Each structure stands twice: as C-alpha cells, then as structure tokens.
Amino acid sequence: MYSHREIRCRGWGLAVCLLLLSGIVSAGEAAAQEPSGIAEVKESLQTNMNVIWTCIAAFLVFFMQAGFAMVETGFTRAKNAVNILMKNLMDFSVGSLVFFLIGFGLMFGRSNGLFGTTMFGLSGIEPGEDWSWTFLIFQTVFAATAATIVSGAMAERTKFISYLIYSAVISLVIYPVFGSWAWGNLLLTDNTSWLADLGFHDFAGSTVVHSIGGWLALAGAVVLGPRLGKYGRDGKPKALLGHNIPLAALGVFILWFGWFGFNPGSTTVAGGMVGYIAVTTNLAAAAGAVSSLLTSWIVLKKPDLSMALNGTLAGLVAITAPCDGVTPVGAIVIGLAAGVLVVFSVLFFDAVLKIDDPVGAVSVHAVNGLWGTVAYGLFAIDGGLFYGGGLRQLGVQLLGAGAAFVWAFGLGLLLFWILRKTVGLRVSAEEEMKGLDIGEHGMEAYSGFQIFSTM
C-alpha cells in the first residue's frame, strides 16, 4: 500500500515524464516538418531570384537600343542624325505595342503547328505575379532588337512613314512567326515548335533575332537601292564617311554591355550558367575585335576602327546561339572567325554586289548570325561535329538557318516592294541631298554647330 504522500510524488513524477515526452514528440514533429518548410522557402527564393534576374537582363537588353542608336548615328552623316534617333525610338515603341497585342501570342501561344493562336495581349493571365509577365517583357526587348537592325542598312534614304509601317509588320508577324518555330515551346513546354522539336539550337538568338533582322535589312537595301553618290560612273564604291566615330564606339561599348543581359539573361534562371555564358560571350567579342583589326590591317593596310567595332559586334552575334554549349576555347575560335568574316563580307556586299549598307548591318547580323548558328553544329560539346557528334546537329542547324533566310528575305522583298508601290519607300533626291532631318522632321541634330552638306 502506498501512503498519500508517495502517491502524490509518483503522480508528479508521472506528469513530468509526460511533459518531457510530449516535448520530445513536439520537437520530433517540428524536426520532421523543418525540411519541408526550408524547401518551400528555397523554392520561393529561387522563383523570386529568377524574376529579378530576368527583369534585370531585360533592362540591359533594352539599353542596347541606345547602343544601336549611337552606332547608327555615328556611322552616318550628320544631316540624318535626327532621323536615325527617331527611328530607333519609334521601332521600340511601336514594336512594344504590337508585340504585346499580337506578336507574343503568335510566338508563344498554343500553336497550330505554324504559329500560336492564344495569349494575345496575355489574355487569360491574371494581372500580378504570374511568370508570363516577366517572360513577356524579356521577349519584348528581343523583338524590338530584331526590328531595329533593319534601320541601319536602310539609313539615309528611307521615308519615315514607310519605316514605321515595316517596323510594325516585323514585330507583328515576321519575327514572331519564325520565333514560334524555334522558341515556341519555351513558355508552354508541350507546345508544337517544329524546329525545336528537330533539335535546332539557338540559345539566345543568332538566327531568331539577328539573322531574321539581318536578312530583312538585306531585302530592304536591295529594294531601296544605294544612296546618291555611293557609286561612281565606273561602278566603284565611294566612302560616305560617318560623322562621329566616337559616338559609334560608345554605341558598341553599350551593346557589348547589354549583351551580358542578352545571352546570360536567356537562361531566365538565376543559376550558375549565368557566369559561364558571360565568359563565352565576352571571349567571342574580344576575339572578334582582335581578328577584325588584324584582317583590316592586312587587307586595307590600316588598322581600321570601324572594322574593329563591327568585328566586336560580329563576335557577339556569332556566340549568341552557341554560348551555352561550347568551351571557352570554342568561343574564342568562333569569335576569331566572325571578325575575319565580317571584314570580307562588308567588302563583298559593298564592292561586288553593290548593295549599300551604311553601317554593315547585313554583315554583322545576317552573315554572322548564320555563322554562329552553324558553329553550334561544329563546336557543341554535346553533339557537335568536332566533338564526335556526327553530322546530325550540323544538318539541323543548317536547316534552321536556311528556313530563316527563306522566310525573312522572301517576305522582306514582298513587304518592301508593296511599300514602294503604295506609300513610297524612298525620299526624293532633293530631300536625300539636304538630309532627312530637315525633309522628314523639320529640325537639325546640331543646330548652330554645323553646315549641312549637299553631298
């Protein structure tokens, strides 16, 4: 028999044991729940980091519009500077509106096999934190880049109203439809995208952005014809020098800076590949600058700055498709080849084909976009010809690049021919001689600081 005192003591002891046991059980439950909570926090943090990084990259690519404006203004004559700046401002503004309303849906909406048919104006997507809004702003700045490439090749003689129309058509239809073939499954991963389904690789747009813009620029320059005074009676080209090379150099530095958003930003993930892609991008740009400098020095007998600047851009364009899948040495080789290629391409279009391209846009963007796309089939660590992957990847890359040429150059010829027959594509000879700043906009870029030439 236990006394009352012993019973109370044993009761208290039992209560303490129960409390301790319940504490142990609660701690165990908390320990079991902690990994799940941490996983949720990590997932949320990664999602937010992805949004922040992709938006920062989009803003860097947007800043490239300033780079394009400076390059084109510097490489052309002072009497057309206002016109160049106006075109660069308007192609982004018009392009942003039409891409939001129509282009994005054609490119990334549910596809019928050839183009998207949903998500026009992001219909069906609630305003707020949905990833689609971040993806939209990133893709909008890409679309505007494709449109602005055209303006350089057609500079100094194009009617402004025609420019606005073809800039809208490019962002509205031509760019997004081809984009749906190569990138249509980036947002809706089960979407039909026939080039992507074949294995076509264009990580950040050597073909989708740069070649499409470059082939359209070629079509425009062909239909438009050369500037007055560009070719003599003997057919030899004359140099119509740009008025501000420092401005052009500043533009190239801005573009180089912006490319760190263009290529690494195409990961749309804040992860380790960002740094690696930045390295391959930078190496190719540097290699392109060096090889174009040496090539121009040998061929033209002078270390030509304009060629070195275009060589830098050529290296950047070429590495855009394969930047995520080649070694650093491969990136250097691709950039070196791009720098050589751009010099001979500029001379070929200028002196042999007699196609007047004031800033070398076709050679930089179309030719080196083609080279960069093909280069992936040669240098890709996974599947490239030089790494034992055989010819399959190279064949797919050639197919994609060929499809881009047929689509963009063919539609470009039709578009510019229609414009020439309707609203008119070219300004009058008198307006071209005086400069488009006065004729098209009624103002001067350097009022009081320069005399307009009639040459």
Salt bridges, closest charged atoms under 4 A:
GLU156 OE2 - ARG77 NE 3.19
GLU156 OE1 - ARG227 NH1 2.37
ASP190 OD1 - ARG110 NH1 3.00
ASP324 OD1 - HIS201 NE2 2.83
ASP350 OD1 - LYS230 NZ 3.19
ASP356 OD2 - ARG227 NE 2.72
GLU430 OE2 - LYS434 NZ 3.26
GLU432 OE1 - ARG426 NH2 2.98
